[in-house]
Amino acid sequence: MKIIIPGGSGQVGAILSRAFHRAGHEVVILSRRPAKAAWRVMEWDARTLGDWTTVIEGADAVINLKSRRVIPGRLTQSKFIFRFPTWAEAAQDLCERWREAY
């Protein structure tokens, strides 16, 4: 499977990427700060179209981990409630960028 993970350069993304990669899947991380990895990592600002739009073609799955921290400090259960809407907004932003690309 070809799996795209926007915002996958954090801890959760690394765990998922490693597991999918070991299982033989093609993994592509879209990240604001690309770093060397055993899988493909592409620069992506989540706002503009770019080379990242080419990897969406033929993707079997997209796991959106893009978010933005709106509350400083460590994430706690009480802060999670306030952060959740930003994930929904991030997914909506991602879908809008894909529509623009295609």
N, CA, C and O atoms as a DFTB+ gen file, in Angstrom:
408 C
 N C O
     1  1       0.828      -1.182       0.000
     2  2       0.000       0.000       0.000
     3  2       0.872       1.245       0.000
     4  3       1.974       1.254       0.548
     5  1       0.353       2.296      -0.628
     6  2       1.018       3.603      -0.590
     7  2       0.280       4.446       0.446
     8  3      -0.904       4.746       0.291
     9  1       0.992       4.821       1.496
    10  2       0.391       5.534       2.632
    11  2       1.028       6.908       2.749
    12  3       2.246       7.030       2.871
    13  1       0.192       7.943       2.711
    14  2       0.643       9.322       2.847
    15  2       0.296       9.791       4.258
    16  3      -0.826       9.597       4.726
    17  1       1.269      10.411       4.931
    18  2       1.024      10.887       6.298
    19  2       1.401      12.364       6.398
    20  3       2.548      12.691       6.701
    21  1       0.434      13.267       6.142
    22  2       0.696      14.697       6.355
    23  2       0.903      14.962       7.844
    24  3       0.135      14.487       8.680
    25  1       1.942      15.720       8.166
    26  2       2.229      16.022       9.566
    27  2       2.793      14.829      10.313
    28  3       2.682      14.751      11.537
    29  1       3.393      13.903       9.593
    30  2       3.855      12.661      10.201
    31  2       5.264      12.671      10.736
    32  3       5.825      11.602      10.980
    33  1       5.864      13.837      10.932
    34  2       7.248      13.869      11.396
    35  2       7.378      13.854      12.916
    36  3       8.494      13.867      13.436
    37  1       6.282      13.829      13.619
    38  2       6.322      13.791      15.087
    39  2       6.405      12.373      15.619
    40  3       6.669      11.431      14.873
    41  1       6.179      12.232      16.903
    42  2       6.314      10.944      17.570
    43  2       5.326       9.908      17.033
    44  3       5.720       8.781      16.732
    45  1       4.065      10.268      16.909
    46  2       3.051       9.328      16.420
    47  2       3.343       8.948      14.971
    48  3       3.261       7.776      14.603
    49  1       3.682       9.941      14.153
    50  2       4.006       9.681      12.757
    51  2       5.197       8.747      12.601
    52  3       5.198       7.876      11.731
    53  1       6.205       8.927      13.437
    54  2       7.395       8.072      13.371
    55  2       7.054       6.626      13.714
    56  3       7.550       5.698      13.074
    57  1       6.219       6.438      14.711
    58  2       5.813       5.083      15.101
    59  2       5.028       4.421      13.972
    60  3       5.284       3.269      13.621
    61  1       4.069       5.156      13.408
    62  2       3.277       4.609      12.307
    63  2       4.136       4.340      11.075
    64  3       4.029       3.281      10.457
    65  1       4.981       5.295      10.724
    66  2       5.832       5.154       9.542
    67  2       6.742       3.939       9.658
    68  3       6.884       3.166       8.711
    69  1       7.351       3.779      10.814
    70  2       8.256       2.649      11.035
    71  2       7.500       1.325      10.878
    72  3       7.994       0.397      10.237
    73  1       6.320       1.243      11.458
    74  2       5.540       0.001      11.378
    75  2       5.099      -0.297       9.947
    76  3       5.206      -1.433       9.486
    77  1       4.606       0.722       9.246
    78  2       4.164       0.518       7.865
    79  2       5.346       0.165       6.961
    80  3       5.240      -0.710       6.102
    81  1       6.460       0.847       7.162
    82  2       7.657       0.600       6.354
    83  2       8.165      -0.833       6.558
    84  3       8.500      -1.525       5.597
    85  1       8.215      -1.256       7.797
    86  2       8.671      -2.620       8.106
    87  2       7.743      -3.667       7.494
    88  3       8.181      -4.759       7.133
    89  1       6.456      -3.327       7.378
    90  2       5.479      -4.252       6.801
    91  2       5.527      -4.245       5.271
    92  3       4.772      -4.969       4.621
    93  1       6.417      -3.423       4.696
    94  2       6.600      -3.413       3.255
    95  2       5.771      -2.389       2.493
    96  3       5.717      -2.427       1.264
    97  1       5.135      -1.491       3.200
    98  2       4.328      -0.464       2.539
    99  2       5.201       0.721       2.123
   100  3       6.249       0.982       2.715
   101  1       4.747       1.419       1.104
   102  2       5.405       2.663       0.681
   103  2       4.858       3.787       1.558
   104  3       3.652       4.030       1.581
   105  1       5.734       4.460       2.269
   106  2       5.331       5.523       3.193
   107  2       5.885       6.845       2.704
   108  3       7.061       6.948       2.354
   109  1       5.025       7.861       2.682
   110  2       5.455       9.213       2.327
   111  2       4.979      10.159       3.420
   112  3       3.781      10.264       3.682
   113  1       5.917      10.842       4.053
   114  2       5.615      11.828       5.085
   115  2       5.639      13.210       4.441
   116  3       6.566      13.538       3.700
   117  1       4.632      14.010       4.722
   118  2       4.617      15.413       4.306
   119  2       4.907      16.226       5.552
   120  3       4.180      16.133       6.541
   121  1       5.967      17.025       5.511
   122  2       6.421      17.695       6.727
   123  2       6.916      19.107       6.449
   124  3       7.478      19.385       5.390
   125  1       6.700      19.992       7.412
   126  2       7.265      21.344       7.320
   127  2       8.774      21.319       7.505
   128  3       9.489      22.179       6.990
   129  1       9.252      20.320       8.248
   130  2      10.683      20.204       8.513
   131  2      11.152      18.801       8.142
   132  3      11.326      17.949       9.013
   133  1      11.358      18.562       6.835
   134  2      11.767      17.214       6.418
   135  2      13.112      16.813       7.022
   136  3      14.037      17.619       7.116
   137  1      13.191      15.584       7.417
   138  2      14.431      15.032       7.957
   139  2      14.679      13.675       7.303
   140  3      13.752      13.044       6.795
   141  1      15.901      13.245       7.320
   142  2      16.264      11.968       6.712
   143  2      15.555      10.829       7.449
   144  3      15.502      10.794       8.678
   145  1      15.012       9.898       6.654
   146  2      14.321       8.734       7.221
   147  2      14.446       7.575       6.239
   148  3      14.880       7.759       5.102
   149  1      14.070       6.397       6.679
   150  2      14.114       5.212       5.826
   151  2      13.001       5.237       4.774
   152  3      13.025       4.448       3.830
   153  1      12.050       6.119       4.930
   154  2      10.940       6.282       4.004
   155  2      11.027       7.672       3.398
   156  3      11.850       8.485       3.818
   157  1      10.193       7.943       2.427
   158  2      10.235       9.237       1.739
   159  2       9.612      10.334       2.602
   160  3       8.541      10.154       3.181
   161  1      10.300      11.465       2.677
   162  2       9.806      12.632       3.407
   163  2       9.879      13.820       2.454
   164  3      10.927      14.105       1.876
   165  1       8.747      14.510       2.301
   166  2       8.686      15.650       1.384
   167  2       8.342      16.925       2.138
   168  3       7.575      16.912       3.101
   169  1       8.920      18.014       1.684
   170  2       8.608      19.312       2.278
   171  2       7.194      19.720       1.889
   172  3       6.756      19.515       0.757
   173  1       6.495      20.299       2.849
   174  2       5.088      20.625       2.680
   175  2       4.714      21.689       3.693
   176  3       4.974      21.534       4.886
   177  1       4.107      22.767       3.226
   178  2       3.736      23.824       4.169
   179  2       2.241      23.832       4.473
   180  3       1.775      24.673       5.241
   181  1       1.495      22.922       3.890
   182  2       0.057      22.779       4.126
   183  2      -0.756      23.965       3.623
   184  3      -1.947      24.076       3.912
   185  1      -0.118      24.836       2.879
   186  2      -0.830      26.007       2.381
   187  2      -0.744      26.139       0.859
   188  3      -1.699      26.573       0.214
   189  1       0.393      25.767       0.297
   190  2       0.585      25.976      -1.132
   191  2       0.755      24.645      -1.857
   192  3       1.193      23.650      -1.279
   193  1       0.400      24.656      -3.125
   194  2       0.598      23.468      -3.954
   195  2       2.074      23.351      -4.286
   196  3       2.771      24.357      -4.427
   197  1       2.538      22.144      -4.406
   198  2       3.938      21.926      -4.720
   199  2       4.153      20.500      -5.164
   200  3       3.209      19.816      -5.562
   201  1       5.404      20.044      -5.098
   202  2       5.735      18.679      -5.522
   203  2       4.966      17.618      -4.740
   204  3       4.752      16.514      -5.240
   205  1       4.551      17.943      -3.518
   206  2       3.836      16.973      -2.698
   207  2       2.543      16.506      -3.358
   208  3       2.069      15.407      -3.069
   209  1       1.964      17.321      -4.240
   210  2       0.698      16.920      -4.870
   211  2       0.878      15.687      -5.756
   212  3      -0.080      14.953      -5.999
   213  1       2.106      15.454      -6.239
   214  2       2.343      14.311      -7.116
   215  2       2.266      12.983      -6.377
   216  3       1.944      11.967      -6.994
   217  1       2.549      12.955      -5.084
   218  2       2.532      11.689      -4.346
   219  2       1.125      11.244      -3.976
   220  3       0.903      10.081      -3.640
   221  1       0.190      12.156      -4.038
   222  2      -1.189      11.800      -3.704
   223  2      -1.766      10.840      -4.740
   224  3      -2.580       9.975      -4.418
   225  1      -1.333      11.005      -5.982
   226  2      -1.781      10.128      -7.061
   227  2      -1.496       8.673      -6.699
   228  3      -0.349       8.311      -6.437
   229  1      -2.505       7.862      -6.684
   230  2      -2.337       6.439      -6.406
   231  2      -2.204       6.079      -4.940
   232  3      -1.909       4.929      -4.617
   233  1      -2.414       7.032      -4.044
   234  2      -2.327       6.723      -2.607
   235  2      -3.481       5.809      -2.201
   236  3      -4.622       6.011      -2.619
   237  1      -3.179       4.819      -1.396
   238  2      -4.200       3.910      -0.879
   239  2      -4.794       4.403       0.428
   240  3      -5.935       4.084       0.763
   241  1      -4.011       5.184       1.163
   242  2      -4.480       5.687       2.455
   243  2      -3.791       7.006       2.775
   244  3      -2.642       7.238       2.397
   245  1      -4.522       7.861       3.482
   246  2      -3.963       9.115       3.998
   247  2      -4.304       9.165       5.480
   248  3      -5.465       9.059       5.874
   249  1      -3.271       9.328       6.285
   250  2      -3.459       9.448       7.732
   251  2      -3.038      10.861       8.099
   252  3      -1.846      11.169       8.132
   253  1      -4.000      11.710       8.372
   254  2      -3.711      13.118       8.622
   255  2      -3.328      13.347      10.080
   256  3      -4.151      13.204      10.985
   257  1      -2.074      13.701      10.288
   258  2      -1.597      14.032      11.635
   259  2      -1.260      15.513      11.757
   260  3      -0.740      15.955      12.781
   261  1      -1.555      16.269      10.720
   262  2      -1.262      17.704      10.753
   263  2      -2.113      18.370      11.827
   264  3      -3.319      18.139      11.916
   265  1      -1.485      19.176      12.617
   266  2      -2.209      19.984      13.601
   267  2      -1.347      21.189      13.903
   268  3      -0.208      21.293      13.446
   269  1      -1.893      22.072      14.660
   270  2      -1.094      23.213      15.106
   271  2      -1.356      23.394      16.584
   272  3      -2.490      23.293      17.052
   273  1      -0.315      23.656      17.290
   274  2      -0.455      23.822      18.738
   275  2      -1.052      25.187      19.020
   276  3      -0.507      26.219      18.628
   277  1      -2.166      25.170      19.696
   278  2      -2.825      26.428      20.035
   279  2      -2.691      26.744      21.513
   280  3      -2.984      27.859      21.945
   281  1      -2.254      25.774      22.282
   282  2      -2.075      25.963      23.718
   283  2      -0.627      25.589      24.043
   284  3      -0.225      24.449      23.813
   285  1       0.152      26.517      24.568
   286  2       1.559      26.204      24.843
   287  2       1.714      25.157      25.944
   288  3       0.830      24.965      26.778
   289  1       2.846      24.500      25.920
   290  2       3.169      23.544      26.970
   291  2       2.734      22.132      26.631
   292  3       2.248      21.853      25.535
   293  1       2.918      21.266      27.581
   294  2       2.606      19.848      27.401
   295  2       1.098      19.640      27.250
   296  3       0.294      20.277      27.930
   297  1       0.741      18.738      26.349
   298  2      -0.671      18.452      26.093
   299  2      -1.220      17.569      27.212
   300  3      -0.705      16.479      27.460
   301  1      -2.253      18.041      27.875
   302  2      -2.918      17.263      28.921
   303  2      -4.337      16.970      28.472
   304  3      -4.788      17.491      27.451
   305  1      -5.045      16.141      29.227
   306  2      -6.401      15.768      28.846
   307  2      -7.304      17.002      28.748
   308  3      -8.112      17.097      27.825
   309  1      -7.180      17.928      29.667
   310  2      -8.022      19.121      29.621
   311  2      -7.679      20.003      28.428
   312  3      -8.567      20.628      27.848
   313  1      -6.397      20.064      28.051
   314  2      -5.998      20.852      26.890
   315  2      -6.397      20.168      25.588
   316  3      -6.625      20.836      24.580
   317  1      -6.482      18.830      25.603
   318  2      -6.836      18.087      24.397
   319  2      -8.190      18.533      23.842
   320  3      -8.358      18.637      22.627
   321  1      -9.126      18.788      24.700
   322  2     -10.464      19.210      24.279
   323  2     -10.376      20.480      23.444
   324  3     -11.111      20.631      22.467
   325  1      -9.496      21.382      23.813
   326  2      -9.368      22.635      23.080
   327  2      -8.546      22.479      21.801
   328  3      -8.684      23.282      20.879
   329  1      -7.708      21.472      21.737
   330  2      -6.865      21.276      20.562
   331  2      -7.609      20.539      19.459
   332  3      -7.304      20.737      18.283
   333  1      -8.569      19.703      19.800
   334  2      -9.245      18.865      18.807
   335  2      -9.784      19.629      17.609
   336  3      -9.590      19.166      16.485
   337  1     -10.447      20.768      17.774
   338  2     -10.962      21.462      16.584
   339  2      -9.885      21.827      15.574
   340  3     -10.175      21.915      14.381
   341  1      -8.657      22.041      16.013
   342  2      -7.614      22.377      15.053
   343  2      -7.303      21.187      14.158
   344  3      -6.918      21.382      13.005
   345  1      -7.456      19.955      14.651
   346  2      -7.257      18.787      13.795
   347  2      -8.326      18.744      12.715
   348  3      -8.037      18.441      11.558
   349  1      -9.554      19.045      13.093
   350  2     -10.643      19.070      12.112
   351  2     -10.380      20.153      11.066
   352  3     -10.569      19.935       9.869
   353  1      -9.945      21.311      11.529
   354  2      -9.613      22.401      10.593
   355  2      -8.460      21.993       9.694
   356  3      -8.466      22.301       8.502
   357  1      -7.476      21.308      10.247
   358  2      -6.322      20.878       9.464
   359  2      -6.748      19.898       8.370
   360  3      -6.273      19.990       7.238
   361  1      -7.623      18.978       8.695
   362  2      -8.110      18.023       7.696
   363  2      -8.881      18.741       6.595
   364  3      -8.746      18.411       5.417
   365  1      -9.681      19.713       6.981
   366  2     -10.429      20.483       5.993
   367  2      -9.467      21.256       5.086
   368  3      -9.661      21.292       3.871
   369  1      -8.449      21.865       5.655
   370  2      -7.439      22.576       4.862
   371  2      -6.763      21.633       3.872
   372  3      -6.563      21.980       2.708
   373  1      -6.413      20.439       4.343
   374  2      -5.746      19.467       3.488
   375  2      -6.641      19.081       2.310
   376  3      -6.173      19.023       1.173
   377  1      -7.905      18.820       2.567
   378  2      -8.844      18.465       1.499
   379  2      -8.981      19.600       0.484
   380  3      -9.060      19.352      -0.719
   381  1      -9.008      20.816       0.958
   382  2      -9.105      21.960       0.049
   383  2      -7.879      22.051      -0.848
   384  3      -8.013      22.354      -2.033
   385  1      -6.683      21.795      -0.311
   386  2      -5.462      21.834      -1.116
   387  2      -5.496      20.749      -2.187
   388  3      -5.080      20.981      -3.322
   389  1      -5.995      19.556      -1.825
   390  2      -6.080      18.470      -2.800
   391  2      -7.054      18.817      -3.918
   392  3      -6.796      18.533      -5.087
   393  1      -8.171      19.432      -3.553
   394  2      -9.139      19.839      -4.584
   395  2      -8.514      20.844      -5.540
   396  3      -8.763      20.798      -6.745
   397  1      -7.710      21.744      -5.008
   398  2      -7.022      22.719      -5.864
   399  2      -6.031      22.012      -6.788
   400  3      -5.859      22.412      -7.939
   401  1      -5.385      20.969      -6.288
   402  2      -4.377      20.264      -7.078
   403  2      -5.003      19.454      -8.209
   404  3      -4.380      19.258      -9.252
   405  1      -6.209      18.992      -8.008
   406  2      -6.851      18.154      -9.014
   407  2      -8.117      18.802      -9.493
   408  3      -8.809      18.248     -10.348
